[in-house]
């Protein structure tokens, strides 16, 4: 699988990563799905305190294999005290956090200060911010322009392209890494393509086509997918293998979803 540098940070991330929203907020173990992901080359796992039990379940699933993984998690609270508690909890779970983000820009000024201190102390490698609403992208751009972010995370796929207007060009201009979430949401999997199209695109499934569509944007560092289904990490990881799609191929996919 291709790996890309995360902006100016000294991190090389897989172009396909794994999210934990909903799928890891469970009483069940997720060791098998994590092990499959690691074997497939997916070694970046993204979580958040917002996702219920996900951080703890991920930590247990990585028992004995933590050194093979990269952790991206988040601070999600307006309280400075609770933010410190969330960070200490994550650091107890993982020992360190490679990518620490302010979730949905909640109290970003105070939380970013704390994350910057953790980075200065060597406990965090990269800091960033996220948002899931296109209506908040202007504020996200304002934070990006402070020069304090190594990366951002936002939704992006052929049916949700708001990020192309300002955020992705600004990320490229500033050298900021980009993690993409929700790649297979917003109805993109409802289309049933002709097998000949998949063959022309060099993929086996429509989900792979969508993931490769996103990964083919060179401004994107890593596309995060969440799953609890055996076999899916291996399928998703194949979308991270070159060659990537050219402009005409990306246009063909977009046309199927917007025409």
Helices and strands as residue ranges (DSSP letters): E 3-5, E 12-14, E 16-19, H 31-40, E 44-46, G 49-51, H 54-61, G 66-68, E 70-75, H 80-94, E 97-102, G 103-105, H 108-120, E 124-130, G 134-136, H 137-144, E 151-155, G 162-164, H 167-174, E 177-181, H 195-201, H 206-215, E 222-226, H 232-238, H 247-258
